[in-house]
Amino acid sequence: LPEPTRQGGCCALGGVLYIISIDGVFAFDTATGCWDKDLPQPGDIGQAPLVAAYEGEVWMMGGLHCDDTRCYHPETRRWRAGPRLPTAQSWGAAAVLGGELYITGGAHRSDMHDATIYDDRTWTLRGQTSRRSKRR
């Protein structure tokens, strides 16, 4: 990495590895072997966001105390807002299987319980409609 980083996620899209952490967004082009030093940043990034390549974009979802989704389009080099997560989520996993975006596991903070809740839940996103399903 061009600088130390922590508590992040990553995905690959179009031969580029995108690393997103509380320290920023980094991109490594595997064809050229170079880091993109001028990558636009999405603003504040929460701890341990979930990251996946979905429909030609890099999706950064959640982070500690955050239920936002921000989507980066590599061709336009712009970020846009995506659908909100069902709960603020971090330290989980995100992947695309069969054209559907899945987020699973991780944790979120519950002020009502004054505790961090570790999740065994999985959500899928289909056609911009979030559906929650419980899996074990």
For each residue, the residues with C-beta under 8 A, 3 or more apart:
1: 4 5 19 26 35
2: 26 35 37
3: 23
4: 1 23
5: 1 8 19 21 22 23 24 26
6: 21 22 23
7: 21 22 47 48
8: 5 19 20 21 22 23 48 49 51
9: 19 20 21 48 49 50 51 60 94
10: 17 18 19 20 51
11: 17 18 51 52 53 58 94
12: 15 16 17 18 53
13: 16 18 53 56 57 58 74
14: 74
15: 12 29 30 31
16: 12 13 27 28 29 30 36 74
17: 10 11 12 27 28 30
18: 10 11 12 13 25 26 27 51 53 58 72
19: 1 5 8 9 10 25 26 27 28
20: 8 9 10 24 25 26 45 49 51 58 60
21: 5 6 7 8 9 24 26 45 49
22: 5 6 7 8 45 46 47 48 63
23: 3 4 5 6 8
24: 5 20 21 41 45
25: 18 19 20 39 40 41 42 45 60 72
26: 1 2 5 18 19 20 21 35 36 39
27: 16 17 18 19 35 36 39
28: 16 17 19 34 35 36
29: 15 16 32 33 34 35 36
30: 15 16 17 33
31: 15
32: 29
33: 29 30
34: 28 29
35: 1 2 26 27 28 29
36: 16 26 27 28 29 39
37: 2
38:
39: 25 26 27 36 77
40: 25 72 77 78 79
41: 24 25
42: 25 45 60 70 72 79
43: 70
44:
45: 20 21 22 24 25 42 49 60 63
46: 22 49 62 63 64 65 66 88 90
47: 7 22 63 64 90 91
48: 7 8 9 22 63 64 90 91 106
49: 8 9 20 21 45 46 60 61 62 63 66 90
50: 9 60 61 62 89 90 92 93 94 103 106
51: 8 9 10 11 18 20 58 59 60 61 94
52: 11 58 59 61 94 95 96 101 103
53: 11 12 13 18 56 57 58 59 96
54: 57 59 71 96 101 125
55:
56: 13 53 73 74
57: 13 53 54 71 72 73 74
58: 11 13 18 20 51 52 53 71 72 74
59: 51 52 53 54 69 70 71 72 82 94 101
60: 9 20 25 42 45 49 50 51 63 69 70 71 72
61: 49 50 51 52 68 69 82 85 89 94 103
62: 46 49 50 66 67 68 69 85 88 89 90 92 103 106
63: 22 45 46 47 48 49 60 66 68 88 90
64: 46 47 48 88 90 109
65: 46 88 109
66: 46 49 62 63 88 90
67: 62 84 85 86 87 88 89
68: 61 62 63 81 82 84 85
69: 59 60 61 62 81 82 83 84 85
70: 42 43 59 60 79 80 81 82
71: 54 57 58 59 60 79 80 81 82
72: 18 25 40 42 57 58 59 60 77 78 79
73: 56 57 76 77 78 80
74: 13 14 16 56 57 58 77
75:
76: 73
77: 39 40 72 73 74
78: 40 72 73
79: 40 42 70 71 72
80: 70 71 73
81: 68 69 70 71
82: 59 61 68 69 70 71
83: 69 125 128 130
84: 67 68 69 130
85: 61 62 67 68 69 88 89 103 123 130
86: 67 123 130 132
87: 67 108
88: 46 62 63 64 65 66 67 85 108 109
89: 50 61 62 67 85 92 103 106 107 108 119
90: 46 47 48 49 50 62 63 64 66 106 107 108
91: 47 48 105 106 107
92: 50 62 89 103 104 105 106 107 119
93: 50 103 104 105 106
94: 9 11 50 51 52 59 61 101 102 103 104
95: 52 101 102
96: 52 53 54 99 100 101 102
97: 100 102
98:
99: 96
100: 96 97 124 125 126
101: 52 54 59 94 95 96 124 125
102: 94 95 96 97 122 123 124
103: 50 52 61 62 85 89 92 93 94 106 122 123
104: 92 93 94 121 122 123 135
105: 91 92 93 119 120 121 122
106: 48 50 62 89 90 91 92 93 103 118 119
107: 89 90 91 92 116 117 118 119
108: 87 88 89 90 116 117 119
109: 64 65 88 115 116 117
110: 113 114 115 116 117
111: 114
112:
113: 110 117
114: 110 111
115: 109 110
116: 107 108 109 110
117: 107 108 109 110 113
118: 106 107
119: 89 92 105 106 107 108
120: 105 134 135 136
121: 104 105 132 133 134 135
122: 102 103 104 105 133 134 135
123: 85 86 102 103 104 130 131 132 133
124: 100 101 102 130 131 133
125: 54 83 100 101 128 129 130 131
126: 100 129 131
127:
128: 83 125
129: 125 126
130: 83 84 85 86 123 124 125
131: 123 124 125 126
132: 86 121 123
133: 121 122 123 124
134: 120 121 122
135: 104 120 121 122
136: 120
